[in-house]
Each structure stands twice: as C-alpha cells, then as structure tokens.
Amino acid sequence: MAQERSSQKGDQAEQVPDVSQQNKRHLVLISIIFAMFMVAINALIVATAMPSIVGDLGGFSLFTWVFSSYLLIQAVTVPIYGKLADLFGRKPVFTFGIVVFMIGSLLCGFAHSMLALIIYRFIQGFGAGAVQPIATTIVGDMYTLEERAKIQGYLASVWGISSVLGPLLGGIFVQYMDWSWVFWINIPLGLLALGGVLFFFQEKVEQKQQAIDYTGAMLLLVSVSALMIVFIQGGVSWPWTSVPVLVLLAVSVAGFIAFFYYEKRAPEPLMPLVLWKDRLLVTANTGALTTGVVLIGVSTFLPTYVQGVMEQSPTVAGLSLTVMSVGWPLASTLAGRLVLKIGFRNTAVLGGLALMVGSVLFVLLDPDKGPLWAGAGSFFIGLGMGFTTTTFIVSVQSHVNWKTRGVATSANMFMRLLGSTIGAALLGGILNSRMIRYLEMQEAAEALPAMDINFTSVLLDPEATEALSPESIAVLQSGLTIALNDVYWSVSLFALASFILVFYLPNKVRE
C-alpha cells in the first residue's frame, strides 16, 4: 500500500484525461452534473409518484420490486463498469450508461402494468450503474486532492438539489399531468449530459487486453437476487420455514461463498479483495452499506405514509421529502472543507449523529404530528447523508492511485447501492408481512371484510377511497401506520450501526 501511495502522483500525471483548459474542464463538470442529477432525481421523483402509480396500476405487494429491480442491477453492474472504465477509459462506459438509462426511462413511461414497470426499471438500472460511479471517477481524475474535496462536495450536493426538485416535480406531474413524466423528464437531462461528454471530454488511455469478471458478476447477481426474494416474499407469499425460502437462502449463501472464493483466484476480479484489507476502505464501504439502507427507508416509504395515512396530496408528500435537500447540500459542502481541517472521522461523526436524530424522529412519527414532523426527520437524514457520503468518497479516492481509483470508487458506490437494494427488499418485506398480520387480525375480529394486502392500494387512489366506508379506511390507515412504524424502527437500527462505524474511520488526511 505504501508503494502504491508513493506512486500516485506519477500515475496520475501519466493517466489523467487530457482536459487541460479550464473552460473545457468546467464544461465536462457541468455535463457530469447533468448526468448525476438525472440519476439522483430519478430516485426521489419516482418515490413521490409511487403511491399514485400503485393506485393506477395496482399491485401493492409488488411495490418494493419497482425499487429493488432497479437497485439490484445497478448495484451488480457498478463494479463491472468501474473495471471497464479502468481498462478502456471513462468516456465510452459513461456514454453507454446514459443511453441505456434514457431507453429505460422512455419505456417506464409507457408501462401498462406493475410487472412491465418492474422490467423497464431493470433496464433503467442497467444504465444507471455506469453513470454515478464513472462520473465521480472522472472528477477524481481531473482534480487534485485539495480541489477534489471541494468539487466532490458540490457533486454530492446534486443529490440535495435533486431532493428539492425531485419530490416537488413528482407531486406536480402526478397531480396536474401524468406519472409517466417522472420518467420522461430524464430524456432532456440525458441528452445534455451526453452532448457535453461527447464533445468536450478527451482522455488518453493505454488499452490492454484483459479479462472481465462476468462469472463473479453472475454469482453476485444470483446471490443478491435470491436474498431479495426471501426478504420480500418471506412471511407474505411463503412461510419463513417453507421449502422455497430455505432453498433460496441456501442458494444465496452458496452464491456468496462461491463469489468470494472465485474472486481470490480471478485474474481480473470484479471486486479485488485486497481493497477490503485496508481499515479505511473497509470502514467507508461498510458505512456506505448501512447509510444506503437508511436512505432507501426514508425516500421509499415516506410519501406513502404522508399520502396513505395522513391523507395529504402528492405535492405535500413530495415537499415532506424535499426538506432533505436543506440538509444534504449544506452538509456536503461543509464536509468537503472539514475533511481537510478536522479529518475524516470527525467529519463523519457529525453525519452519524444527524442520522441518529433523523431516525428517532421517524420512529416517533404518527398521523397527528403531520408533514412538518416528517420534514424535520428528512432534514436530519439529509444532513447525515451529506456528511457521510462526501467523507467516504473523498477518503477512498485519496487512498488509492489512478489505476485502482475507478474500481475503488465503484466499490464504495456498490456498497451503498447494495445497502439500498437489500434495504428496499428487507424493509418492504417487513411492511408486507406486518400489514398481512394486521389484516388477518382485523378479519378475525370482524372489523374488516376479507381482503388481501393489495387492497391497501385503495388508500393511494383518492377515487377508490371514496367507495370505502369511514370505518374501513380507518382500519386500513391504522394498519399502514403500524407497519410503517416497524419499518422506521428497522431504519433506526441501521442508523445506529452507521454511527458506530464512523468511529473506526481513520482521521488523518493523507498528504
């Protein structure tokens, strides 16, 4: 590692992209910001629109698959794209990702069923896997350590800005236009990003004929997919001790074991295990995983709570999530400066504290507290994500040389996406199983006629809700409140894990 570090400046001097003029570098950065904004706004704008999409297409039990299918393929492809970028250059991989993402977005807008939407989201995620990690890597290539901390803070702020416009636009599109536009808005953003990169970004790459670890990717895909199915369907469609659940768990465990065994011997491993032998990288990557669960737990389920339980409009639901934007860019910008002054650990601890405060506010959330309370929780979660995400990325990129920066950056992104992927499945499974138990109890007590979990979709469709009696609506809202409270308790546990992990992050900034 010491030898690797000592050679960083030399490697960087030889390999950095040929973007010498300041105006070109700034134009490339603007294009990257458009691309990251496209992916970032997608996460929150879809979350805001999902209650209306479910109300239109039905299939409440498939709710979390819309997020899980997207996050799964994105997480699995991130390390592949990172490796491809190190071997063949950032530009072709980045361009491919933008094009595929736009195709998936176009198809999502035309989805006629929940199953079709899940498939199209899979395509969208296949493109998204190349956009964010390669964008961050390009910035790492173009700027020095001192510049990088500042620029990464701005880049991370894109997520904060997107959380202003994403939920707000989602609410406006759903309320005044059509939910298809939450996907179609990605097309002009993608074209702007594509044009800037194609015309202004130049790089010199020494291409080598090296193998790509497709076997490792497939093992990872199978392992994570099997685990996700268990989380979502266990206790809902299948009992936890049923044969399908046990078989899938066995497949997942065997797949993970085979993956790590294969990665030790692969000539060009998908995820070099040497990256997991360093204290800073292990801490930053594990922290990225736990914060990914926290983020998906808030962004996915909060709009459903505000619309289905509090009976607020899609716009209000979007605004309650938008408050996250006040904390995220503020913390991201401050983190980019603080890591140089007070160190990685001290900066990340601030984020861990904010995540804890935000998660506690969500645990205490009830319908009477209203959207303002939910917005306060979003604000602190935004602060926590801003401090931790920026610190993790800057610390990782400052710890490796050019040759491994792409795969190291992608590994960190992968862990956060993996956390969101598993989190969406795990938390969705908790929501579904708790709601099913509640409905069965109400049916046994004759407080509600027989209905399955998909009947919960009625709460998200104002026209369908009018056909229900006030008593039935009250019972369904009570069940959704209890189920979502269990979700937020789970989120708080992952926030606590994130807070503990940041104390193991080395504090010294490498010169």
N, C-alpha and C positions, 0 to 999 in steps of 0.2 A: 504493500500500500504506500509506503514511504517513497519507493522508487516511482510508483505511478504518479504520486502527487508532484514530485520534483520535475516530472516531465510534462506537466500540464501546460505550462506556458509555451513550451516548444511545440507540443501537439496542436495547441490552439492556433498558434501563429501559422502553422502549415495548413491547417484544415478549415479554418473559418471561411464562411461563404464570402465571395467577392462582392461585397456591398460596401464599398469604401466611401462613397459620397454620402454625406449626412442626409441629404434630401431623399436619396433612394432608400436609405435605411429607415427613415421615418415613414416612407410610403409603404414599405414592406410591413412595418409595425402596424400601421393603420389597417392593412389588409388582414393581418393576423387577428387584430381586434375584432374585425367584422366576422371572421370565421368563428372565433371563440364566443362572440356574442350570439351567433346563430345557434351554437350548441347549448350555450348557457340558458338562453331564453326559452329554448325548447323544453328544458326540464321543468320550469316553473309555469310556463303558459299552458302546457298540457295538464299539469296537476290542477290548475284552476278550472280548466274546461272539463275535466274527467267526470265530475258529478252530472253535468249536462249530457256528456257523451253516453254515460251509463244510462241515464234517463231516456235517451233516444234509442240506443242500440240494445239496452237490456244487458243481462249477464253480470250481475253484481259479483257473483262468485269468481268471475274471471277478471275482476277489477285490477288486481295487482299484477296480472300477467302482462298488461299493457306496459307497465314499467319494467317488469322483470325480463321480458323478452328483449327489450331494448338494451337494458343494462347488462344482461348476460353476454350477448355477442359483443357489445362494446368492451366489456372487461376482458374477454378472452382474446380479442384482436389487438388490444393496446400493446401488449408485449411484442406481438408479431410485427406490427407497424413500426414500433421502436427499433427493432432489429433491422428491418428492411431499410429504415431511414439511415442507420449507421452504415449499412453496406452499400446502398445505391443512391443515397442522398435524400435530403428532406423534401425537395420540391415535387418529384413525381408521386411520392407517397401522400403528401399533403393534398395535391391536386385530385388524386383518385378518391380520397376520403370525402372531399367536398362534393364531388359529382355524385357519388353513391348516396350521400346524405340527402341531396336535393331530390334524387329519384324517389327515395323512400318517403320523403315529405310529401311529394306530389301524390303518391299512391295512398298515403294515410288520409288525405283529404277526401278521397273517393271511397273510403271503406264503407261497406253496406252492412257489416255485421261486426260483432266484437272479435270473432275469430279472424276475420280479414284484417282488422286493425292490428291485432297482435302480430300477424305475419308481416305486415308492412312496417311495423315498428322494429321488427327484427332486421329488415333491410336497412332502415334508418340507422340503427345502432351499428351495423356493419361499417357504415361510412363514418359515424361519429368516433369510432375507435382510433381513427387516424388524425382527426382534427386537433383535439386539445393537446395531447402529448407532443405531437410534432410541432405545433405552434409554440409551445413552451420551450421546446428544444431549440428551435430557430432563434428565439430570443436569447437563450443561453449561449448560442454561438456568436451572435452579433455584438454582445455587450460584455464589458469587463465585470468583475465581481462587484465593484462599487456601483457601476451602472445597473447591473443585473438586479440587485436588491431593490432598487428604485423602480425599474421597469416591471419586474415581477409583481411588485405591489400594485402598479397600475393595471397590469394584466389580470391579476386576481380581482381587481375592482370591477372588471367586466361582469363578474358573477353578481356583484352587488347591484350594479346598474340594471342588469337583466332582471333582477328580482323586483325592481321598481316597475319596469315596463312589461315584464312577462305576465305577472298576475293581473295587472291593470288591463293590458290588451286582451288577455284571455277572457276577462269578465266582459269587456266591451264587445268582443267578437261574438261571444255566446249570447249576450243579452240583446244585441242590436243587429247582428249579422247571422253568421252560421259558424259552428265549431270547426268546420273544415279550414277556416282561415288561420287557426292556430298552427296549422302545419304549412299552409301555403305561404305564410309570411317568410319562411326560410328561403324561398326561391330567390327573391331580390338580394337578400343578405349574402347568400352563397355566390351569386354572380359577381357581386362587388369584391368579395374576398378572392375569388378565382381570378378575376381580371388583374388585381394588384399583384398577386403572386406570380402569375404567368409573365407579366411584362416587366416587373421591377426586381424580382428576386433571382440572383445568379449565385451559383456555388461551384466550387471545384472539388470533385470527389474522385478518389482513386478507387475505381470499382474493382472488386475481387469476386472470383467465382467461389462462393461459399454456400454451404447448405443452410436451408431454413428449417427450423424445427417444427414441422407440421404435425409430427407424431405427438410431440409434447402439447401442442395446441389442442389436438383432438382429445387427448387424455384429460386435459383440463376442462374442456367443454363438457365431456361426458360426466365428469365428477361433480362439477358445479350444477349442471342441469339436474342430475339425479337428486342432489341435495335440495334444490329449489322445489322440485315436485313434491318431495316429502314435506317440506315446510308448508306449502300451500294447500296440499290435498290431505295431509295427515290430520285426523280428527274432524275432517269435513266430509270428504268422499270415502275415505278409508279409515278404519280404526287404527290407532297408533301401533297396535300389536299385530296388524293384519299382514298377510304374506306380501302384498305389493310394497308396503312401507319397509318391511325388513329387507326385501330384495334390493330395493333402491338404496337403502342405507349401506348395504354390503357393496353394491356397485360403486357408490360414492367413495367409501373408504378405500376399496381396492384401487380405484382410479387415482386417488391422491397418492397412495403409496407407489403405484406404478409411475406416476408423473415424477415424483422426486427421485426415484431410482433411475429413471431414464435420463433426467436432467444431469445427473452426475456423470453420465457417460456420453452424452450428446456432443458432437464436435462443435456445433453452434447452438447451445441451449437457448430455449425460449426465455428462460429466466435464470441467468447464471447464479448458481447457489453461493458463489463467492461474495455476491452482493449482500448476502444475509449473514455474513460472518463479522460484519462491522457494526459496532454498537450504534453509531449514528443512523446508519441506513436501516437497521432492524427497528429501531425506535420510531423513526419517521414513517416507515412503511406500515408498521402495526398501528400507529396513531392515525394514519390515513384511513385504515380499515374501520376503526371504531367511530371516527368522525363521519365516515360515509354512511354508517347506519343511522347516526343521529340526524344527518341532513335529510335522508330519504324519509325518515319517520315523521319529520315536520312537514316537508314540502308535499308529500303524497297525501297525507290524511287530514291536514288542517282544513283545506277547502271543503272536504266532505263534512267535517264537524260543523263548520260555520253555516253551510247551506242546509244540511240534513237535520241538524239538531237545533241550531239557533234560528233557522228559517230566514236567513239573510239572503240577499241577492248574490249572483255570481260576482258582481263588481265588488261588493263588500267582502266577499270571501277572498277575492284577489288582493284587495287592499290589506287585509289582515296578514297576508303572507308577504306583501310588499314591504312592510316595516322592517323586514330582514335587511333590506337594502340600505337602511340608515346605518346599521352597524357594520355590515360586511365591507364596503369600500373604505370606511373610516379606519377600521382595524387593519385592513390590508395595507393601506398607505402607511400607517404608523408602524406596522410590523416590518415593512421594507427598510425603514430607517432604524428601528430599535435593534434589529439583529446585529447591526454594525456597532451599536453603542453598548447594549447590555447583554448581548449574547443570545444564542438560540433558545436555551432552556428558559431563561427568564421571560422572553417574549412569548414562548408557547404556553407558559403557566398562566399568563393573562387570558389566553384563549380558553384554556381548560376551565378556569374559574367562570368565565362567561357562559360556557356550555352547561355547566352545572346549574347556574342560576336560571337559564332558559328552560332547562328540562324540568326543574322544580315548578316553575310557573305553569308548565303544561300539565304536570301531574295534578296540580290544584285547580285546573280549568274545569268549569261547569257551565251549563247554559246561562245561568243568571249573571255570570261575570261579563258576558258579552264579548264582541270582537276586539275591544280595546285591550283586554287582558291577554287575548290570544296574540295581538300585535306586540305586546311587551315581551312575551316569550320569544316571538320571532326576532325581535331586535337583539336580544342577548345571544340567541343562536347564531345570528349573523356576525356579531362581534367575535364569538368563539371560532367560527369557521374562517373569518378573515385573518385572525392572529395565527391560528394553527396551520392553515393551508399554505400561506405565504412562507411561514417559517420552515415548514417541511420541505417545500420545493427549493428554496434558496440554499438550505443546508445540504440537501442531496446534490444539487448541481455544483456546489462549491467544493464537494468532497471527492469528485471524480474528474478524469480528464475527458477530452473531446471524444475519444474513441468509444467510451462507455457512457457518455452523458445521455445519449438517446435512450439506451436500454435502462439506465438508472432512473431517468425521469419517467419513462413509461412504467417502470416497476412501481413507483410511488403512485402514479395515476391509476395503475391497475388495482392496487390495494384499496384505494378509495372507491373505485367503481365496484370492486368485489364486495366491499362493505355495503354499498348501496344495493347491489344485486341481492346479496344474501339478506340484507335488511328488509328489502321490499317483500321478499318471499316469506321471511320469518314473521315480520310484523303483520303481513297480510294473512298469514295462517292463523295468527293469534286473533285477529279481528274476526275472521270467518268462523273459527271454532267457538269463540266466546259468543258470537251472535247466534249460532245454531243452538247452543246450550240454552241461551236465554229464551229463544222462540219455543223450544221444546217445553221449557218450564211454564211458559205462559199458556201454551196449548193444553198442557196437563191441568192447569188451574182454570181452564175455560175462559181465560181473559182475552184470548185471541183465536180466531179460526185457524185451521191448519194452513200453513204456508211454509215455503222453503226460504232459504237465505236470499234468493234472487228477488224476492218480494221487497226487500229493502230498497231496491232501485226506485220504488214508487216515491220514497221520500225525496229523491233527487229530481223528480219530474213534477213541477207545480200543477200541471193539468191533471195528472193521475192522482195527485194527493187530494184534490178536491172531491174525488169519488169515495174517499175513505171517511169513516166516522171519526170524530174527535178522539174517541177512546182508543181506536186502533192506531191513530197517528201518535198519540201519547205513549203507547206501549212500544211502538217501533223506535221512537226517538229515545226512550229510556234505554232500550237495548243497545242502540248505537252508541249512546253516551257511555254505558258501562264497558262495551267492547273497546272503544277508542281510549278509555282511561287505562285499560290493560296495556294497550299499545304504548301509551306515554310512560307508563311505569317501566316498560322494557327499554324505551329510549333513554330514560334517566340512568339505567344501569350501564349503558354504553357510554353515556356522557361521563359517568364516574370512572370508567375504565380509561377513557381518554385523558382525564385529569391526572390519574395516577401515572400513566405512561410518559407524559411530558417531563416528569421529574427525572427520567432516565436519559433524557436528551443531553448530549454534551453541550456545555455552554460556550466554550471557546470558539471564536470565529477564526477560521483559518486565514492566515495572511496570504 
